[in-house]
């Protein structure tokens, strides 16, 4: 069964929000921080650490 990565991340995100109930501002900060980090000079270091 092939599941797209965006769909798997969406499911995990929805379950995390329903079960843990973090504040919406924290979700926004994490998402915005992820986008900014992906476009920074630290992106290759993070990519090497994740893989």
KARA-V389406 format. One line per field, one symbol per residue. ss: DSSP state (h for helix, s for strand, l for the rest). burial: b if it has 16 or more other C-alpha atoms within 10 Angstrom, else e. Layout:
ss->???
burial->???
This chain:
ss->llllhhhhhhhhhhhhhhhhlllhhhhhhhhhhhhhhhllllhhhhhhhhl
burial->eeeeeeeeeeeeeeeeeeeeeeeeeeeeeeeeeeeeeeeeeeeeeeeeeee
